[in-house]
Amino acid sequence: MEIQMWKEILNPYELAVEELQVKFNHMVKEYRQAGIYSPIEQVLGRVKSISSILLKAQKHNIDLNEIEGHILDIAGIRLICQFTDDIYNVADLIRARSDMEVITEKDYVKNIKESGYRSYHIIVQYKVETVKGTKIIPVEIQIRTLGMNFWAIIEHSLQYKYNGNIPKHVRERLTSAADAIYTLDNEMMSIHDEIIDAQNYVSTKANIVSDILNNIQSLYKVANKQEIIRIQNEFYEIYQTDDVARLQRFSRQVDMIAENYKAQSIKKEDFMNLPEKYLNSMKDMLKDDFDDYLESFNDKRLYGLRVNNLKISTEDFLKISPFKLTPIPWIENGFYYEETDKPAKHPYYYAGLYYIQEPSAMTPANVLPIDEGDVVFDMCAAPGGKSTELAAKLNGTGLLITNDISNSRTKALLKNVEVSGVSNLCVLNEDPAKISGRFTEFFDKVLIDAPCSGEGMFRKDNKLIKAWEQSGPEVYSAIQKSIIIHGAKMLRPGGMMLYSTCTFSSLEDEESIEYLLDNCPDMKLVDIKPYEGFTKGFTNIDNDNKYNLDKCVRIFPHKMHGEGHFVALLKKDNPDDINNAHYTRGSFNTKIPDELKDFLANVSMDIDTKYINIRDNRVYYISRYMADEKGLRIIRNGLLLGELKKNRFEPSQALAMALTMRQYNNCINLSVDDERVVRYLKGETIDVDDFADSKGWALLCVDGYPLGWGKSNGSQLKNKYLAGWRWM
């Protein structure tokens, strides 16, 4: 075969390797930016050399014209992990991806080759776009630990040197080395948490330092020189102490200084440079109120939190709240808090007693009526504020399916719903079009807080102005019209759907509703409970008020204490009074291991064991209302109860947050003022001599509300708080 022909053959393989390296490296970056441990440590890639391909073809009697169909490892990606358990987590991530299809899997970790070789191999089909069109390329993905990789590289080199006939004494040494690496990997797994803690410590310190230096750099533009020198000198002094806690406190102080300068610099005049097109549209919309709207840019920014009624009643929270709170009038469990308060740095936040949310953004989930037992869908859910409120209304009943199309944003979504104690859930990372095909007329309630141009958030974040100029209402309108139709398709007859945006554009608001009603005549707008300050939807696009667009609600910052929002509540007709019985899945018939039975004996939470599902040693409690999940990108289906490890069961952080103190037999309850609470949240081992009877798995609580697990020996509690959630 000519050299030129080889180049043509290998070009798509090279493209596939390059693209996949970028994708997997970006995945690692996303994990680290989110402060979450990455199961992938390193990404490597290669395309087999021509000589290697020829050698393999010769060895397996493959015709050179058929190599593309018979040699499946021409393109190779190698994913290096720190721990053996990470290998299987990475394999799960690959299976869940929509941009590649798994063809075969071979587990040489559990089924070690005679030579001592260990690795996990997955062959996927990956689509690349070349100048000659689309081509589907087989790619071999090898997943292994650092130790496995070191051994494999050495063994591979020796195979080539000795042409596959490695001398006996070298082979024996290789086998001995493979055993040693196996032992090393197991030893590393035994101190898995300690290693991650150490790595998190280094990473945390580096991130804090980076934040401080970035803030100091930004202060050069606005602060006086003497103040900057003072801040720098204090930073150098603290840095030399190697005290991360002091660094954190100092970082927060510098944050506040930078925010104060930023607030001082943002005046109405700065916003007068808003795009002319936007200003003209707002002037046409608001008419005499336009000047009042502009004036609102000078108003003080508002901060809000919403009490999580799944864990605590609003009345009980107000009895223990350490913050100065003012009720948000149209949100029953919503409150304004003072800028000087820092609710994200309080143990109650880690206990999931409240969710920090902009006041007007609380409106959609508040307006949508939820009944206990409903099956509910939150279509564009990240970061999770709406989902946590919907879950609170469900009160542990029914099912909440929550979704976001962004893979990185679903990580925050999952954390927030788990912190809030949601157990009856499924978290998806999927295109709404694909979901609607699987869940036609499935949901009692659907909430769509649609992606939008963000005009209502300009006051809060002026960076959104630049984004608007790049992608204005016209771009988002097409997206909104698509997803609102999919939402209606998934709604049961008689069900209700709420559509909302944080933008003012009629193109994205009333016109989206008009488009829905034009295409779905069985959908009707319904009234929203009025509140002083709510503005009715604009009817200028609705001839003869055919669709009653005035039933929509707008929130404007010059009329209410909040940013901008649009809300529309709709109901699907049920002319025949159809009885919509919920889908109920069959049991999993899972054999419950003794170690899991022993643990659950201490749990009084209502768990029907026939809905327990065990996958890759992870134990999930799946909702009986959840339909078949195959083919969907699932971030979490059900409540993760924990993991089976070497004849023991380790409960999950999610389970800890879903429990109440009364539902577990062995609890350590500390006062919020006890210094051990913050130490625990930082991942430290704490003394529990005053809870000498609390041996074994203990649920640590603050003022009666769970924070997480620990392993007690009667005097000390070994910390099992989830590393990615820790107090920073």
Secondary structure, DSSP 8 states (H G I E B T S, - for coil): --HHHHHHHHHHHHHHHHHHHHHHHHHHHHHHHTT---S--EEEEEE--HHHHHHHHHHTT--GGGHHHH-TTSEEEEEEESSHHHHHHHHHHHHH-SSEEEEEEEETTTS--TT----EEEEEEEEEEETTEEEEEEEEEEEEEHHHHHHHHHHHHHHHHTTT---HHHHHHHHHHHHHHHHHHHHHHHTHHHHHHHHHHHHHHHHHHHHHHHHHHHHTTTS-HHHHHHHHHHHHHHHHHT-HHHHHHHHHHHHHHHHHHHHHH--HHHHTTS-HHHHHHHHHHHGGGHHHHHHGGGS---EEEEE-TTTS-HHHHHHH--S-EEE-TT-TTEEEE-TT--GGGSHHHHTTSEEE--GGGGHHHHHS---TT-EEEESS-TTSHHHHHHHHHHTT-SEEEEE-S-HHHHHHHHHHHHHTT--SEEEE---HHHHHHHSTT-EEEEEEE-----GGGTTT-THHHHHHHHS-HHHHHHHHHHHHHHHHHHEEEEEEEEEEES---TTTTHHHHHHHHHH-TTEEE------TT-EE---TTSGGGTT-GGGSEEE-TTTSSS--EEEEEEEE--TT-----------------HHHHHHHTTB-S---GGGEEEETTEEEE--TT----TTS-EEEESEEEEEEETTEEEE-HHHHHHS-GGGBSSEEEE-TT-HHHHHHHTT--EE-GGGTT--EEEEEEETTEEEEEEEE-SSEEEE---GGG---
